[in-house]
Amino acid sequence: MDTIDKETRSKIMSKVGQKATAPEMKLRKALFSRGFRYRVNVKKLPGSPDLVFKKYKAVIFVHGCFWHRHEGCKYATMPKTRVEFWSAKFKTNIERDKQNIQKLIAEGWRVLVIWECVIKNKNEGSFHNVLDKVERWISSDESFKEIPTQKKI
């Protein structure tokens, strides 16, 4: 049972950001400091990717584990109320993500998905390892990659 009334919960949830989230900003700043230049949230591309590297024909999505259902992640919890509503919402999110990735690849873009839990990891060495992987991927010709896990689309 939720400890907050519906109206308050609705206000809280409406404040959840979609752009410039803390994990996204951490990644953006780190990549910028390594010399990468990018555009953010390009609306003309399917799914309005978080980062667009036109020079490399590459895009990055920083997926929130809760909203995009990072399988097996401690942040991908299921709300205890309105389970039917949330299940349908999450299913729609996952399907939309798949479709956007497929459209981008079909248009010749390379796609990288990074899960927020990897960026939020408190171990700085771990983040630098992830950053190294991202940098290698940007310069590669690999069409799709997911960090931390590899999934087939």
N, C-alpha and C positions, 0 to 999 in steps of 0.2 A: 504494500500500500504506500502510495506517495505521501510524504509528510507535508507537502505544499499544495495549496488549493490550485485548481485548474487554471485560473486566470494568472496567478503568479508564475506557475510553471510555463505557461505560454509566453509570458514576457521574457522569462529567462532564456527559453529556447530560441526566441526570435532574435536575441542578441548574439547568438553563436555566429561567429564570422565565417564567411566563405572565402574571403580574399585576405591576403597578407596575414595569415595565421602565424603563430610563433615558430612552428617548425619550418614553414615556407620561408619566413624572413631569415632564419638562421642559415638555411641552404643558400638563399639568394646572396646574402652578405659574403658567405664563404666562397661562392663561385665568382662573385665580382672581384674579391681580393685576389683570386687566382687568374684574373685577366679575362674572364668570360663576360661577354656582353649579351644581353637578352632583352626581350620584350615580355611584359607580364599580361596575363589574361586576354589574349588576342581573341576577340569575339568572332572574328571571321572564320576561325578554325573550329572544327567539331569539339565540343566539350570545353571550349575556352581554356586551353592549357595554362597551368600556372607559370611556366617559363617556356619561352619560344626562342630557339637559337636558329635564326634564319640561315646564317652562314653554314651551319652544319645540317640543315633540314631536319632538326631534332626538336622534340618537345618533352617537357617533364611535367608530370602530374604529381603533386604531393598529396597523397590520399590520407584523410583522417581515418584511423582504424575503426572508430565507431560508425561513422556515416557510410563508409564504403565496405565495411564488414571484412576486416582483415582476419582471415581464417586462423583460429588458434591463438589469437592475440588477446592479452588480458584487457585491452581497451575496447574490444569489440563485444561489450556486454549487451544483453537484451533487457530492455526496460521491463519491469514487472507488471506494469499496467498497460492496457490497450495493446496487448501482444499481437493481436491480429492486425491492427493498424500498422505497427512498427514492422512486422514481418513483410507486409505488402510494400511499405515504403523502402525498406532495405533491398527487397527483391528488384524493385524498379531502379534503384540507384545502381545496383550491380549490372543489370541489363543495359542501362544507359552507358555506363563506363565501357562495357564490352563493345557496344555499337560505336561509340566515339573513337575508341582505339582502332577498331577495324576500318573506320572511315579514314582516319588519319594515315594509316599504313597504306590504304588503297590510293590515297592522294600523294604518296611518296614520302611521307613524313616518317621519321623514326621516333619511337615512343619509349619513354622510361617512366615507370611508376615507382615512386619511393613512398614507403609507408611511414607515417608520423612517428611510430614507436622507435624506428631506427634512428631518426633525427633527434628524438627526445632523450635517447639513451644518455645517461649522465657520464658515461665513460668517454672522455674527450678523445682518447686514442681510437675508440670505436668510431666516432663521428669522422675523424680524419681518414680512417680506412674506407668508410662509406664515400667520403668526398673523393678519394683517389679512384674508387670504382666509377663514380659518376664522371669524373674527368676522363678516364679511359674510355667509357662508353660514348661520351659526346664525340670524341675523336675517332671512334670506330665506325664500322658500317653495319653494326648489328641493328636490326629493325625493331626489336622489342626486347625489353629487359624489365625485370621487376626486382626491387631490392626491399626486403631481404630474401624473398623467395622467388623462384622462377615458376611461372604458371603459363600454360599454353592458352592462347586466345582462340 
